[in-house]
Amino acid sequence: MRRFFAALTLVAPFAALPSVEAKEVRVYSGRHYNTDRAAYKKFSEQTGIKVRLIEATGISLVERLKREGANSNADVILLVDAARINNAADAGLLQPVSSKELQSNVPSRYRDPSNRWFGFTRRVRAIIVNPNVVDPNTIKTYSDLANPALKGKLCLRKRKNVYNQSLVADQIILKGQTAASAWVKGMVKNVSQPYFGGDVSLIRAVGQGKCGVGLVNHYYLARMQAGASGKSDQKVTSNIKLVMPNPAHVNISAAGVAKSAKNKKEAIQFIEFISSPKGSRLIAGPTFEYPLKNLGTSKELKAFGTVTPDNVSISALGAKQKTAIKVMADAGWR
């Protein structure tokens, strides 16, 4: 909440600025990485377009756009997770755009079929294992997490976590609702302690041996391994092995042009830049996400090995979110 209200104070100058010929783009971002700003600076240097940034939680930004309507100052909205960007598009907050560059930059599975949003980084929902508790060789796919042999050894984030909701949606699409429901119920039976509020705390628990197995977005582990959160966390990760499921569930960060955009041309240029090979690498590199194409260059990501995405499109994930939440609730995922 503190970040949201701090961001609000940046809006006031917008109203006083001319918008017809302004060489600027106003970005509402649900990402909270200071390193993103370095990429935006490169964009400004390359185009002469100034980036005006407001950061808040994704849910807050979506609700804010709804309240502001046609009076919104937003030109671009950046959100993480398939369901969030799909919900924003379906709520009429984004407009379709025509861009040959975006069609070339963004693989079809990572963009909206109606061209309302476009991915620019990828994140994998991966499995982490403490070899002192569970043999990593017994874990190869998401299905293995429902194995009764893991009873009392599996740790998960809370049901409201959007990343897990998208994973369950992914499995519903691939396996059908009946089989996916059985898988979720099997996992829930293997959980013996309270559900975690974040990926970082879950990683610590696996590294400390409090859990044998967990589900996390890959970049959280990579950052901790690189020492981004301190030596203590880095040491904890020495007890963790990441298992990259084959095929893997891939989610995205995505951008769309706001329905209210006053600087549409500049907004499209901005999204073209961050989704380009150069822009995607600039944003994904410091956060240990994967760029849209190819894998990251850090030693941590190289150690994770290759990623083979499953064939589920991002737009399909968003369409199954409500079903996924119901399946999780019915199984007792708290």
C-alpha positions in Angstrom: 0.0 0.0 0.0 2.9 2.4 0.7 4.1 2.1 -2.8 0.6 2.7 -4.2 0.1 5.9 -2.3 3.6 7.1 -3.1 2.9 6.5 -6.8 -0.3 8.6 -6.5 1.7 11.7 -5.7 3.4 11.4 -9.2 0.0 11.8 -11.0 -0.6 15.4 -10.1 1.9 16.9 -12.6 0.4 14.9 -15.4 -2.8 17.0 -15.5 -0.8 20.2 -16.1 1.3 18.8 -19.0 0.2 19.1 -22.6 -0.6 15.7 -24.1 -1.2 16.5 -27.8 2.5 16.9 -28.9 4.3 15.7 -25.8 7.1 13.3 -26.5 6.4 11.1 -23.5 4.7 7.9 -22.5 2.9 7.4 -19.2 3.4 3.9 -17.9 1.3 2.2 -15.1 3.4 -0.7 -14.0 2.6 -3.7 -11.8 6.3 -4.6 -11.8 8.4 -3.5 -8.9 12.0 -3.8 -10.1 14.3 -0.8 -10.0 16.3 -2.3 -12.7 13.4 -1.9 -15.2 14.2 1.8 -15.1 17.6 1.3 -16.7 15.8 -0.3 -19.7 13.3 2.6 -19.8 16.3 5.0 -19.8 17.7 3.2 -22.9 14.4 3.6 -24.6 14.4 7.3 -23.9 17.9 7.7 -25.1 17.1 5.9 -28.3 13.8 7.6 -29.1 13.7 10.9 -27.2 10.5 9.9 -25.5 10.4 10.5 -21.8 8.9 7.7 -19.6 6.7 8.8 -16.8 6.3 5.8 -14.4 3.7 4.9 -11.8 4.2 1.7 -9.9 1.5 -0.1 -7.8 0.2 -3.6 -7.3 -1.4 -5.1 -10.4 -4.8 -5.3 -8.8 -4.6 -1.7 -7.7 -3.7 -0.5 -11.1 -6.6 -2.3 -12.8 -9.1 -0.9 -10.3 -7.6 2.5 -10.8 -8.0 2.3 -14.5 -11.6 1.4 -14.1 -12.2 4.3 -11.8 -10.4 6.8 -14.0 -12.1 5.7 -17.2 -11.5 8.0 -20.2 -9.8 10.5 -17.9 -7.0 8.2 -17.1 -3.4 9.4 -17.6 -2.2 5.9 -18.5 -0.8 5.2 -22.0 0.7 1.8 -21.2 -0.1 -0.8 -18.5 2.4 -3.5 -17.5 1.2 -6.5 -15.6 2.6 -9.8 -14.5 0.6 -13.1 -15.0 -1.7 -14.2 -17.7 -4.9 -13.8 -15.8 -4.2 -10.2 -14.8 -3.5 -9.0 -18.3 -6.4 -11.0 -19.7 -8.8 -9.6 -17.1 -7.6 -6.0 -17.9 -8.2 -6.6 -21.6 -11.6 -8.2 -21.1 -12.6 -5.3 -18.8 -12.1 -3.0 -21.8 -9.1 -1.3 -20.3 -6.8 -2.0 -23.3 -7.1 -1.3 -27.0 -5.9 -3.4 -29.9 -2.9 -2.1 -31.8 -1.5 -3.0 -35.2 2.3 -3.3 -35.3 4.3 -5.5 -37.6 7.2 -5.2 -35.2 5.2 -6.6 -32.3 4.0 -9.4 -34.5 7.7 -10.2 -35.2 9.0 -9.6 -31.7 6.4 -11.6 -29.7 5.7 -15.3 -30.5 2.0 -15.9 -31.0 1.6 -17.9 -27.7 2.8 -14.9 -25.8 0.4 -12.3 -27.2 -3.3 -11.7 -27.2 -5.1 -13.1 -30.3 -6.9 -9.7 -30.6 -3.6 -7.7 -30.2 -4.6 -6.0 -26.9 -1.4 -7.1 -25.0 2.0 -8.5 -25.7 4.5 -10.4 -23.5 8.0 -9.1 -22.9 9.5 -11.5 -20.3 8.9 -15.1 -19.4 8.8 -16.8 -16.0 8.6 -20.6 -15.3 6.8 -22.2 -12.4 9.5 -24.7 -11.4 10.0 -27.3 -8.8 12.6 -27.0 -6.1 13.9 -29.9 -4.0 16.1 -30.4 -1.0 18.2 -33.5 -1.8 18.7 -34.2 1.9 14.9 -34.7 2.2 13.7 -35.9 -1.2 15.6 -37.6 -4.0 15.4 -35.1 -6.9 15.5 -38.0 -9.4 12.0 -38.9 -8.2 10.6 -35.5 -9.3 10.4 -34.9 -13.0 6.9 -33.4 -13.7 4.2 -31.4 -11.9 2.3 -34.7 -11.6 4.9 -36.1 -9.3 4.0 -33.6 -6.7 0.8 -35.6 -6.0 2.8 -38.8 -5.3 1.8 -40.1 -1.8 5.5 -40.7 -1.1 5.7 -36.9 -0.6 3.2 -36.7 2.2 4.3 -34.2 4.7 7.1 -33.0 2.5 5.4 -30.7 0.0 5.1 -26.9 0.6 2.9 -24.6 -1.4 1.9 -20.9 -1.5 -1.6 -19.8 -0.6 -4.5 -20.4 -2.9 -4.8 -16.7 -3.7 -1.4 -16.7 -5.3 -2.0 -15.9 -9.0 1.1 -17.9 -10.2 -0.3 -21.1 -8.8 -3.8 -20.3 -10.1 -2.2 -20.1 -13.6 -0.4 -23.4 -13.1 -3.6 -25.1 -12.2 -5.3 -23.5 -15.2 -2.5 -24.8 -17.3 -3.0 -28.3 -16.1 -6.8 -28.1 -16.6 -6.2 -27.3 -20.2 -3.6 -30.0 -20.7 -5.3 -32.8 -18.7 -8.9 -31.9 -18.4 -10.7 -30.7 -15.3 -11.2 -34.2 -13.8 -7.6 -35.2 -14.0 -6.3 -31.8 -12.9 -8.7 -31.9 -9.9 -7.3 -35.3 -8.8 -3.8 -33.9 -9.1 -4.6 -30.9 -7.0 -6.2 -33.0 -4.3 -3.1 -35.3 -4.3 -0.9 -32.3 -3.7 -3.1 -30.9 -1.0 -2.9 -34.3 0.9 0.9 -34.0 0.8 0.9 -30.6 2.5 1.3 -30.8 6.3 2.0 -27.2 7.3 0.5 -23.7 6.7 0.6 -22.4 3.2 3.2 -19.8 2.4 2.7 -16.2 1.6 5.6 -15.8 -0.8 8.1 -17.7 -2.9 11.1 -16.5 -1.0 9.9 -17.8 2.4 9.0 -21.1 0.7 12.5 -21.3 -0.8 14.0 -20.7 2.6 11.9 -23.5 4.1 13.0 -26.0 1.5 16.7 -24.9 1.9 16.4 -25.4 5.7 14.8 -28.8 5.3 11.5 -27.8 6.7 10.0 -28.9 3.4 11.4 -31.4 0.9 9.7 -30.0 -2.2 8.1 -26.7 -3.4 6.7 -24.8 -6.3 8.2 -21.4 -7.1 8.9 -19.0 -10.0 12.4 -19.8 -11.2 13.8 -16.3 -10.9 13.2 -16.1 -7.1 15.7 -18.9 -6.6 18.1 -17.5 -9.2 18.3 -14.2 -7.4 18.9 -15.8 -4.1 21.6 -18.0 -5.6 23.3 -14.9 -7.0 23.3 -13.2 -3.6 20.7 -10.5 -4.4 19.1 -10.9 -1.0 22.2 -11.5 1.1 24.7 -14.1 2.0 22.4 -15.9 4.4 19.8 -16.6 1.6 22.6 -17.5 -0.8 23.9 -20.1 1.7 20.4 -21.5 2.1 20.1 -22.1 -1.6 23.1 -24.4 -1.6 20.8 -27.1 -0.3 18.4 -26.7 -3.2 18.2 -28.2 -6.6 15.8 -26.8 -9.2 13.9 -29.3 -11.3 12.8 -27.9 -14.6 9.6 -29.8 -15.6 9.5 -31.0 -19.2 7.3 -29.6 -20.5 7.2 -26.5 -18.3 4.4 -24.0 -17.5 5.5 -20.6 -18.7 3.9 -17.3 -17.6 4.7 -13.8 -18.7 5.0 -10.1 -17.9 2.9 -8.3 -20.5 2.1 -4.8 -21.8 -0.9 -3.2 -23.5 -1.9 0.2 -24.7 -4.5 1.7 -22.4 -7.9 2.5 -23.8 -7.5 6.1 -22.6 -4.0 6.5 -24.1 -3.3 10.1 -25.1 0.1 9.2 -26.5 -0.8 6.1 -28.5 2.1 6.3 -31.0 4.7 6.6 -28.2 2.9 3.8 -26.2 3.3 1.5 -29.2 7.0 2.4 -29.6 7.5 1.7 -25.9 6.0 -1.8 -26.1 7.9 -2.5 -29.3 11.1 -1.6 -27.5 10.6 -3.7 -24.4 9.4 -6.7 -26.4 12.4 -6.5 -28.8 15.3 -8.9 -28.4 17.3 -6.0 -26.9 14.6 -4.6 -24.7 13.5 -8.0 -23.4 17.1 -8.9 -22.5 17.6 -5.5 -20.8 14.5 -6.1 -18.5 14.9 -9.9 -18.0 18.6 -10.0 -17.3 18.8 -8.2 -14.0 15.6 -9.9 -12.7 16.7 -13.4 -13.8 13.6 -13.8 -15.8 13.8 -15.3 -19.3 13.7 -13.0 -22.3 11.0 -13.7 -24.9 13.4 -15.6 -27.1 16.4 -17.8 -26.0 17.5 -18.3 -22.4 19.3 -15.9 -20.0 23.0 -15.5 -19.9 23.6 -15.7 -16.1 25.3 -18.7 -14.7 22.3 -19.4 -12.5 19.9 -19.6 -15.4 22.4 -21.7 -17.4 22.5 -24.1 -14.5 18.8 -24.6 -14.7 19.2 -26.1 -18.2 16.9 -25.8 -21.2 13.2 -24.9 -20.9 10.7 -26.7 -23.0 7.4 -24.8 -22.8 4.1 -26.7 -23.0 1.8 -25.8 -25.8 -0.7 -23.8 -23.8 -1.1 -20.2 -24.9 -1.2 -17.3 -22.4 -4.6 -16.2 -23.5 -6.0 -19.7 -22.8 -4.6 -19.5 -19.2 -6.6 -16.4 -18.4 -9.8 -18.0 -19.7 -9.5 -20.8 -17.2 -8.5 -18.9 -14.1 -11.9 -18.9 -12.4 -12.2 -22.7 -13.0 -8.7 -23.1 -11.5 -9.6 -21.2 -8.4 -12.7 -23.3 -7.8 -10.7 -26.6 -8.3 -8.2 -25.4 -5.7 -10.9 -24.4 -3.2 -12.8 -27.6 -3.6 -9.6 -29.6 -3.0 -8.9 -27.7 0.3 -6.0 -25.6 -1.0 -6.1 -22.8 1.6 
